[in-house]
Amino acid sequence: MNTITESELIDFMKNDAVKQLNVTQTQNGKYRIDVKLNWKMGNWHLVTSRGKVRAWVSLDRLQKHIREKYDGKILKINLTLSKTVLLGDENDGDDTIF
């Protein structure tokens, strides 16, 4: 898995090195950012400083993050929704699939 940190992404955005942002909804209903760079092949997953994939609980929070962190540079963003989303507490055995 190719990964990119927040600070790297901010730097790449400032230098116009980002071709596209892909927002993907995971099965747990959260959203992650995958990045396509102008000069590297493949998708790069945005990760935290601890190396875990960065995720947001809502598109509203994600769009606010994008607007604030990336100097207002809004480029082409694709959204992919999960076919199934699990809702509920993972431990209660009472999950709902949509």
A tleap script that builds the chain and sets N, CA, C and O, in Angstrom:
source leaprc.protein.ff14SB
mol = sequence {
  NMET ASN THR ILE THR GLU SER GLU LEU ILE
  ASP PHE MET LYS ASN ASP ALA VAL LYS GLN
  LEU ASN VAL THR GLN THR GLN ASN GLY LYS
  TYR ARG ILE ASP VAL LYS LEU ASN TRP LYS
  MET GLY ASN TRP HIE LEU VAL THR SER ARG
  GLY LYS VAL ARG ALA TRP VAL SER LEU ASP
  ARG LEU GLN LYS HIE ILE ARG GLU LYS TYR
  ASP GLY LYS ILE LEU LYS ILE ASN LEU THR
  LEU SER LYS THR VAL LEU LEU GLY ASP GLU
  ASN ASP GLY ASP ASP THR ILE CPHE
}
set mol.1.N position { 0.852 -1.179 0.000 }
set mol.1.CA position { 0.000 0.000 0.000 }
set mol.1.C position { 0.896 1.240 0.000 }
set mol.1.O position { 1.742 1.397 0.880 }
set mol.2.N position { 0.711 2.110 -0.976 }
set mol.2.CA position { 1.425 3.378 -1.032 }
set mol.2.C position { 0.777 4.351 -0.062 }
set mol.2.O position { -0.448 4.475 -0.038 }
set mol.3.N position { 1.578 5.042 0.735 }
set mol.3.CA position { 1.022 5.968 1.716 }
set mol.3.C position { 1.659 7.349 1.575 }
set mol.3.O position { 2.770 7.501 1.068 }
set mol.4.N position { 0.912 8.342 2.041 }
set mol.4.CA position { 1.350 9.722 2.033 }
set mol.4.C position { 0.876 10.372 3.331 }
set mol.4.O position { -0.254 10.136 3.761 }
set mol.5.N position { 1.712 11.176 3.951 }
set mol.5.CA position { 1.330 11.832 5.200 }
set mol.5.C position { 0.632 13.156 4.892 }
set mol.5.O position { 0.678 13.653 3.767 }
set mol.6.N position { -0.007 13.708 5.906 }
set mol.6.CA position { -0.698 14.986 5.765 }
set mol.6.C position { 0.269 16.093 5.340 }
set mol.6.O position { -0.040 16.886 4.450 }
set mol.7.N position { 1.433 16.141 5.976 }
set mol.7.CA position { 2.395 17.204 5.644 }
set mol.7.C position { 2.906 17.064 4.213 }
set mol.7.O position { 3.118 18.068 3.532 }
set mol.8.N position { 3.107 15.836 3.752 }
set mol.8.CA position { 3.524 15.620 2.359 }
set mol.8.C position { 2.426 16.070 1.396 }
set mol.8.O position { 2.703 16.716 0.385 }
set mol.9.N position { 1.180 15.726 1.716 }
set mol.9.CA position { 0.069 16.102 0.853 }
set mol.9.C position { -0.080 17.616 0.785 }
set mol.9.O position { -0.314 18.167 -0.291 }
set mol.10.N position { 0.051 18.283 1.903 }
set mol.10.CA position { -0.034 19.748 1.926 }
set mol.10.C position { 1.051 20.346 1.034 }
set mol.10.O position { 0.787 21.259 0.252 }
set mol.11.N position { 2.262 19.831 1.155 }
set mol.11.CA position { 3.369 20.306 0.336 }
set mol.11.C position { 3.109 20.043 -1.146 }
set mol.11.O position { 3.345 20.921 -1.975 }
set mol.12.N position { 2.626 18.850 -1.491 }
set mol.12.CA position { 2.336 18.513 -2.877 }
set mol.12.C position { 1.218 19.397 -3.441 }
set mol.12.O position { 1.266 19.797 -4.604 }
set mol.13.N position { 0.213 19.699 -2.610 }
set mol.13.CA position { -0.881 20.563 -3.058 }
set mol.13.C position { -0.355 21.964 -3.359 }
set mol.13.O position { -0.734 22.565 -4.364 }
set mol.14.N position { 0.510 22.485 -2.501 }
set mol.14.CA position { 1.075 23.819 -2.718 }
set mol.14.C position { 1.898 23.886 -3.997 }
set mol.14.O position { 1.953 24.927 -4.651 }
set mol.15.N position { 2.537 22.776 -4.351 }
set mol.15.CA position { 3.402 22.730 -5.529 }
set mol.15.C position { 2.707 22.169 -6.772 }
set mol.15.O position { 3.360 21.835 -7.760 }
set mol.16.N position { 1.378 22.071 -6.711 }
set mol.16.CA position { 0.578 21.579 -7.845 }
set mol.16.C position { 1.032 20.212 -8.349 }
set mol.16.O position { 1.029 19.958 -9.553 }
set mol.17.N position { 1.420 19.338 -7.432 }
set mol.17.CA position { 1.876 17.998 -7.792 }
set mol.17.C position { 0.769 16.949 -7.651 }
set mol.17.O position { 1.000 15.765 -7.896 }
set mol.18.N position { -0.425 17.382 -7.257 }
set mol.18.CA position { -1.546 16.451 -7.078 }
set mol.18.C position { -2.447 16.526 -8.301 }
set mol.18.O position { -2.916 17.600 -8.678 }
set mol.19.N position { -2.682 15.378 -8.912 }
set mol.19.CA position { -3.544 15.292 -10.086 }
set mol.19.C position { -5.008 15.202 -9.682 }
set mol.19.O position { -5.873 15.834 -10.290 }
set mol.20.N position { -5.280 14.395 -8.632 }
set mol.20.CA position { -6.667 14.118 -8.274 }
set mol.20.C position { -6.765 13.591 -6.854 }
set mol.20.O position { -5.873 12.889 -6.377 }
set mol.21.N position { -7.862 13.939 -6.179 }
set mol.21.CA position { -8.187 13.346 -4.883 }
set mol.21.C position { -9.366 12.416 -5.081 }
set mol.21.O position { -10.348 12.785 -5.724 }
set mol.22.N position { -9.280 11.219 -4.537 }
set mol.22.CA position { -10.389 10.269 -4.551 }
set mol.22.C position { -10.846 10.073 -3.115 }
set mol.22.O position { -10.054 9.714 -2.244 }
set mol.23.N position { -12.112 10.309 -2.881 }
set mol.23.CA position { -12.705 10.074 -1.571 }
set mol.23.C position { -13.483 8.772 -1.666 }
set mol.23.O position { -14.347 8.613 -2.528 }
set mol.24.N position { -13.169 7.845 -0.774 }
set mol.24.CA position { -13.789 6.520 -0.808 }
set mol.24.C position { -14.468 6.232 0.519 }
set mol.24.O position { -13.867 6.395 1.581 }
set mol.25.N position { -15.721 5.804 0.454 }
set mol.25.CA position { -16.434 5.390 1.653 }
set mol.25.C position { -16.089 3.932 1.928 }
set mol.25.O position { -16.161 3.085 1.037 }
set mol.26.N position { -15.714 3.652 3.171 }
set mol.26.CA position { -15.381 2.288 3.564 }
set mol.26.C position { -16.637 1.579 4.051 }
set mol.26.O position { -17.687 2.205 4.203 }
set mol.27.N position { -16.533 0.275 4.297 }
set mol.27.CA position { -17.702 -0.482 4.756 }
set mol.27.C position { -18.192 -0.026 6.126 }
set mol.27.O position { -19.363 -0.226 6.452 }
set mol.28.N position { -17.327 0.580 6.934 }
set mol.28.CA position { -17.792 1.060 8.242 }
set mol.28.C position { -18.403 2.453 8.140 }
set mol.28.O position { -18.725 3.064 9.159 }
set mol.29.N position { -18.567 2.966 6.901 }
set mol.29.CA position { -19.249 4.236 6.687 }
set mol.29.C position { -18.347 5.454 6.759 }
set mol.29.O position { -18.818 6.575 6.564 }
set mol.30.N position { -17.074 5.269 7.032 }
set mol.30.CA position { -16.150 6.403 7.100 }
set mol.30.C position { -15.586 6.687 5.715 }
set mol.30.O position { -15.735 5.888 4.790 }
set mol.31.N position { -14.939 7.835 5.591 }
set mol.31.CA position { -14.400 8.270 4.307 }
set mol.31.C position { -12.890 8.435 4.401 }
set mol.31.O position { -12.375 8.934 5.401 }
set mol.32.N position { -12.179 8.014 3.352 }
set mol.32.CA position { -10.727 8.148 3.307 }
set mol.32.C position { -10.337 8.870 2.025 }
set mol.32.O position { -11.112 8.938 1.071 }
set mol.33.N position { -9.114 9.411 2.022 }
set mol.33.CA position { -8.603 10.106 0.851 }
set mol.33.C position { -7.518 9.265 0.192 }
set mol.33.O position { -6.583 8.808 0.850 }
set mol.34.N position { -7.653 9.069 -1.101 }
set mol.34.CA position { -6.620 8.458 -1.919 }
set mol.34.C position { -6.166 9.536 -2.903 }
set mol.34.O position { -6.991 10.272 -3.444 }
set mol.35.N position { -4.867 9.627 -3.133 }
set mol.35.CA position { -4.285 10.702 -3.922 }
set mol.35.C position { -3.617 10.145 -5.174 }
set mol.35.O position { -2.940 9.118 -5.120 }
set mol.36.N position { -3.809 10.825 -6.301 }
set mol.36.CA position { -3.059 10.535 -7.525 }
set mol.36.C position { -2.108 11.708 -7.729 }
set mol.36.O position { -2.524 12.865 -7.774 }
set mol.37.N position { -0.829 11.387 -7.850 }
set mol.37.CA position { 0.196 12.410 -8.030 }
set mol.37.C position { 0.576 12.534 -9.501 }
set mol.37.O position { 0.453 11.578 -10.267 }
set mol.38.N position { 1.034 13.708 -9.885 }
set mol.38.CA position { 1.444 13.947 -11.268 }
set mol.38.C position { 2.680 13.156 -11.658 }
set mol.38.O position { 2.849 12.816 -12.829 }
set mol.39.N position { 3.526 12.863 -10.721 }
set mol.39.CA position { 4.836 12.299 -11.040 }
set mol.39.C position { 5.076 10.891 -10.496 }
set mol.39.O position { 6.173 10.352 -10.647 }
set mol.40.N position { 4.066 10.290 -9.864 }
set mol.40.CA position { 4.188 8.906 -9.392 }
set mol.40.C position { 2.959 8.133 -9.804 }
set mol.40.O position { 1.855 8.677 -9.849 }
set mol.41.N position { 3.149 6.866 -10.103 }
set mol.41.CA position { 2.038 6.009 -10.517 }
set mol.41.C position { 1.288 5.478 -9.298 }
set mol.41.O position { 1.854 5.359 -8.212 }
set mol.42.N position { 0.030 5.166 -9.487 }
set mol.42.CA position { -0.769 4.519 -8.455 }
set mol.42.C position { -1.489 5.478 -7.529 }
set mol.42.O position { -1.348 6.697 -7.623 }
set mol.43.N position { -2.271 4.885 -6.626 }
set mol.43.CA position { -2.991 5.641 -5.605 }
set mol.43.C position { -2.182 5.663 -4.322 }
set mol.43.O position { -1.541 4.675 -3.963 }
set mol.44.N position { -2.216 6.782 -3.642 }
set mol.44.CA position { -1.501 6.976 -2.391 }
set mol.44.C position { -2.526 7.263 -1.304 }
set mol.44.O position { -3.283 8.229 -1.400 }
set mol.45.N position { -2.550 6.427 -0.269 }
set mol.45.CA position { -3.526 6.560 0.819 }
set mol.45.C position { -3.008 7.552 1.852 }
set mol.45.O position { -1.863 7.461 2.295 }
set mol.46.N position { -3.856 8.495 2.229 }
set mol.46.CA position { -3.495 9.458 3.269 }
set mol.46.C position { -3.491 8.743 4.611 }
set mol.46.O position { -4.474 8.098 4.976 }
set mol.47.N position { -2.376 8.855 5.357 }
set mol.47.CA position { -2.248 8.180 6.645 }
set mol.47.C position { -1.927 9.183 7.748 }
set mol.47.O position { -1.478 10.300 7.492 }
set mol.48.N position { -2.168 8.753 8.971 }
set mol.48.CA position { -1.831 9.560 10.142 }
set mol.48.C position { -0.336 9.466 10.402 }
set mol.48.O position { 0.375 8.721 9.728 }
set mol.49.N position { 0.132 10.221 11.374 }
set mol.49.CA position { 1.560 10.169 11.718 }
set mol.49.C position { 1.957 8.802 12.264 }
set mol.49.O position { 3.142 8.468 12.293 }
set mol.50.N position { 0.985 8.015 12.692 }
set mol.50.CA position { 1.257 6.661 13.196 }
set mol.50.C position { 1.097 5.591 12.121 }
set mol.50.O position { 1.193 4.397 12.406 }
set mol.51.N position { 0.855 6.020 10.891 }
set mol.51.CA position { 0.793 5.075 9.782 }
set mol.51.C position { -0.555 4.428 9.523 }
set mol.51.O position { -0.649 3.534 8.682 }
set mol.52.N position { -1.616 4.859 10.230 }
set mol.52.CA position { -2.958 4.309 9.996 }
set mol.52.C position { -3.679 5.177 8.973 }
set mol.52.O position { -3.482 6.391 8.926 }
set mol.53.N position { -4.515 4.546 8.158 }
set mol.53.CA position { -5.263 5.285 7.153 }
set mol.53.C position { -6.154 6.314 7.847 }
set mol.53.O position { -6.901 5.988 8.770 }
set mol.54.N position { -6.063 7.554 7.387 }
set mol.54.CA position { -6.835 8.654 7.970 }
set mol.54.C position { -8.272 8.523 7.492 }
set mol.54.O position { -8.513 8.307 6.305 }
set mol.55.N position { -9.239 8.654 8.416 }
set mol.55.CA position { -10.646 8.496 8.048 }
set mol.55.C position { -11.501 9.560 8.732 }
set mol.55.O position { -11.196 10.010 9.837 }
set mol.56.N position { -12.570 9.947 8.054 }
set mol.56.CA position { -13.517 10.927 8.565 }
set mol.56.C position { -14.881 10.275 8.673 }
set mol.56.O position { -15.227 9.411 7.867 }
set mol.57.N position { -15.664 10.688 9.674 }
set mol.57.CA position { -16.976 10.082 9.887 }
set mol.57.C position { -18.057 10.668 8.992 }
set mol.57.O position { -19.112 10.058 8.824 }
set mol.58.N position { -17.812 11.848 8.411 }
set mol.58.CA position { -18.822 12.439 7.540 }
set mol.58.C position { -18.161 13.231 6.419 }
set mol.58.O position { -17.029 13.698 6.546 }
set mol.59.N position { -18.891 13.371 5.326 }
set mol.59.CA position { -18.406 14.165 4.207 }
set mol.59.C position { -18.312 15.635 4.584 }
set mol.59.O position { -17.464 16.357 4.060 }
set mol.60.N position { -19.174 16.081 5.485 }
set mol.60.CA position { -19.148 17.465 5.939 }
set mol.60.C position { -17.813 17.782 6.614 }
set mol.60.O position { -17.194 18.807 6.328 }
set mol.61.N position { -17.379 16.906 7.501 }
set mol.61.CA position { -16.093 17.107 8.173 }
set mol.61.C position { -14.932 17.003 7.192 }
set mol.61.O position { -13.954 17.744 7.298 }
set mol.62.N position { -15.039 16.089 6.246 }
set mol.62.CA position { -13.973 15.910 5.267 }
set mol.62.C position { -13.829 17.133 4.377 }
set mol.62.O position { -12.710 17.580 4.127 }
set mol.63.N position { -14.941 17.687 3.892 }
set mol.63.CA position { -14.855 18.870 3.034 }
set mol.63.C position { -14.288 20.060 3.796 }
set mol.63.O position { -13.557 20.868 3.224 }
set mol.64.N position { -14.613 20.175 5.067 }
set mol.64.CA position { -14.052 21.258 5.893 }
set mol.64.C position { -12.532 21.077 6.024 }
set mol.64.O position { -11.777 22.045 5.941 }
set mol.65.N position { -12.100 19.844 6.226 }
set mol.65.CA position { -10.677 19.531 6.332 }
set mol.65.C position { -9.951 19.907 5.037 }
set mol.65.O position { -8.894 20.536 5.076 }
set mol.66.N position { -10.514 19.526 3.902 }
set mol.66.CA position { -9.899 19.816 2.609 }
set mol.66.C position { -9.777 21.322 2.398 }
set mol.66.O position { -8.730 21.801 1.962 }
set mol.67.N position { -10.821 22.066 2.700 }
set mol.67.CA position { -10.803 23.517 2.508 }
set mol.67.C position { -9.795 24.209 3.426 }
set mol.67.O position { -9.132 25.161 3.014 }
set mol.68.N position { -9.678 23.736 4.659 }
set mol.68.CA position { -8.790 24.381 5.621 }
set mol.68.C position { -7.327 23.993 5.439 }
set mol.68.O position { -6.451 24.851 5.549 }
set mol.69.N position { -7.048 22.747 5.170 }
set mol.69.CA position { -5.668 22.249 5.137 }
set mol.69.C position { -4.934 22.517 3.832 }
set mol.69.O position { -3.713 22.677 3.834 }
set mol.70.N position { -5.640 22.568 2.747 }
set mol.70.CA position { -4.983 22.614 1.448 }
set mol.70.C position { -5.088 23.980 0.787 }
set mol.70.O position { -5.193 24.079 -0.435 }
set mol.71.N position { -5.062 25.025 1.593 }
set mol.71.CA position { -5.047 26.419 1.108 }
set mol.71.C position { -6.162 26.734 0.119 }
set mol.71.O position { -5.990 27.553 -0.784 }
set mol.72.N position { -7.285 26.091 0.293 }
set mol.72.CA position { -8.413 26.363 -0.588 }
set mol.72.C position { -8.248 25.838 -2.001 }
set mol.72.O position { -9.083 26.114 -2.863 }
set mol.73.N position { -7.182 25.083 -2.254 }
set mol.73.CA position { -6.984 24.514 -3.596 }
set mol.73.C position { -7.933 23.332 -3.761 }
set mol.73.O position { -7.707 22.245 -3.230 }
set mol.74.N position { -8.975 23.576 -4.498 }
set mol.74.CA position { -9.940 22.516 -4.745 }
set mol.74.C position { -9.731 22.047 -6.177 }
set mol.74.O position { -9.874 22.821 -7.123 }
set mol.75.N position { -9.398 20.799 -6.323 }
set mol.75.CA position { -9.205 20.231 -7.638 }
set mol.75.C position { -10.218 19.133 -7.851 }
set mol.75.O position { -11.160 18.992 -7.071 }
set mol.76.N position { -10.039 18.371 -8.880 }
set mol.76.CA position { -10.994 17.302 -9.180 }
set mol.76.C position { -11.010 16.290 -8.045 }
set mol.76.O position { -9.978 15.741 -7.660 }
set mol.77.N position { -12.212 16.057 -7.518 }
set mol.77.CA position { -12.389 15.092 -6.430 }
set mol.77.C position { -13.447 14.090 -6.868 }
set mol.77.O position { -14.562 14.471 -7.227 }
set mol.78.N position { -13.097 12.813 -6.839 }
set mol.78.CA position { -14.048 11.742 -7.132 }
set mol.78.C position { -14.539 11.140 -5.825 }
set mol.78.O position { -13.777 11.004 -4.869 }
set mol.79.N position { -15.814 10.782 -5.792 }
set mol.79.CA position { -16.410 10.151 -4.613 }
set mol.79.C position { -16.890 8.762 -4.995 }
set mol.79.O position { -17.634 8.593 -5.961 }
set mol.80.N position { -16.451 7.753 -4.217 }
set mol.80.CA position { -16.907 6.385 -4.410 }
set mol.80.C position { -17.581 5.928 -3.126 }
set mol.80.O position { -16.966 5.921 -2.059 }
set mol.81.N position { -18.854 5.545 -3.236 }
set mol.81.CA position { -19.601 5.085 -2.071 }
set mol.81.C position { -19.534 3.567 -1.986 }
set mol.81.O position { -19.527 2.877 -3.005 }
set mol.82.N position { -19.485 3.060 -0.765 }
set mol.82.CA position { -19.465 1.617 -0.536 }
set mol.82.C position { -20.824 1.027 -0.893 }
set mol.82.O position { -21.859 1.648 -0.648 }
set mol.83.N position { -20.820 -0.163 -1.467 }
set mol.83.CA position { -22.082 -0.831 -1.792 }
set mol.83.C position { -22.824 -1.256 -0.532 }
set mol.83.O position { -24.054 -1.257 -0.491 }
set mol.84.N position { -22.061 -1.617 0.494 }
set mol.84.CA position { -22.669 -1.992 1.775 }
set mol.84.C position { -21.974 -1.226 2.885 }
set mol.84.O position { -20.751 -1.084 2.890 }
set mol.85.N position { -22.767 -0.736 3.822 }
set mol.85.CA position { -22.234 -0.018 4.973 }
set mol.85.C position { -22.762 -0.696 6.224 }
set mol.85.O position { -23.971 -0.857 6.394 }
set mol.86.N position { -21.856 -1.087 7.091 }
set mol.86.CA position { -22.248 -1.700 8.353 }
set mol.86.C position { -22.497 -0.604 9.372 }
set mol.86.O position { -21.640 0.253 9.587 }
set mol.87.N position { -23.656 -0.625 9.996 }
set mol.87.CA position { -23.986 0.346 11.032 }
set mol.87.C position { -24.236 -0.388 12.333 }
set mol.87.O position { -24.763 -1.501 12.330 }
set mol.88.N position { -23.868 0.218 13.429 }
set mol.88.CA position { -24.084 -0.395 14.736 }
set mol.88.C position { -22.777 -0.687 15.420 }
set mol.88.O position { -21.705 -0.512 14.842 }
set mol.89.N position { -22.869 -1.133 16.655 }
set mol.89.CA position { -21.688 -1.457 17.456 }
set mol.89.C position { -21.163 -2.812 17.019 }
set mol.89.O position { -21.910 -3.790 16.979 }
set mol.90.N position { -19.881 -2.871 16.693 }
set mol.90.CA position { -19.286 -4.123 16.227 }
set mol.90.C position { -19.386 -5.234 17.268 }
set mol.90.O position { -19.383 -6.412 16.910 }
set mol.91.N position { -19.474 -4.885 18.520 }
set mol.91.CA position { -19.440 -5.874 19.586 }
set mol.91.C position { -20.817 -6.388 19.999 }
set mol.91.O position { -20.911 -7.382 20.719 }
set mol.92.N position { -21.886 -5.724 19.554 }
set mol.92.CA position { -23.199 -6.160 20.038 }
set mol.92.C position { -23.854 -7.223 19.156 }
set mol.92.O position { -24.906 -7.760 19.503 }
set mol.93.N position { -23.227 -7.527 18.007 }
set mol.93.CA position { -23.765 -8.565 17.131 }
set mol.93.C position { -25.053 -8.172 16.445 }
set mol.93.O position { -25.757 -9.027 15.908 }
set mol.94.N position { -25.375 -6.880 16.455 }
set mol.94.CA position { -26.645 -6.388 15.928 }
set mol.94.C position { -26.410 -5.370 14.820 }
set mol.94.O position { -27.034 -4.309 14.812 }
set mol.95.N position { -25.517 -5.684 13.887 }
set mol.95.CA position { -25.183 -4.763 12.826 }
set mol.95.C position { -26.277 -4.749 11.769 }
set mol.95.O position { -26.955 -5.752 11.544 }
set mol.96.N position { -26.437 -3.603 11.128 }
set mol.96.CA position { -27.376 -3.438 10.047 }
set mol.96.C position { -26.582 -3.181 8.779 }
set mol.96.O position { -25.653 -2.373 8.788 }
set mol.97.N position { -26.926 -3.846 7.702 }
set mol.97.CA position { -26.243 -3.658 6.427 }
set mol.97.C position { -27.163 -2.887 5.496 }
set mol.97.O position { -28.327 -3.246 5.320 }
set mol.98.N position { -26.635 -1.826 4.903 }
set mol.98.CA position { -27.390 -1.029 3.920 }
set mol.98.C position { -26.742 -1.168 2.572 }
set mol.98.O position { -27.213 -0.581 1.598 }
savepdb mol mol.pdb
quit
